[in-house]
């Protein structure tokens, strides 16, 4: 049907980021986590930016 050999019974495909824009959401989540971690460690925004 899709051009695979007859012995192929299944095919997995990673469409993460293809059908939806997940990269932007993941970047925002990562930024929130870094800010939260810094706050828990007693560091402010200036120290957080120095880590990059």
C-alpha positions, 0 to 999 in steps of 0.5 A: 500500500505504501510501497513497503515490502510485504514482510513489513507489518507495521511502521512507526513514524515520529510526527512530533512537531510536524502536525503541531508546533510543539517546539515553541511550547517546549521552549516555554516550558523549559524556560519556566522550569529554569526560572523555577529552579533558580528561584528554588535555589535562591538565585534571581533573574540576573544569575539565571541569565549568567548561566547561559 
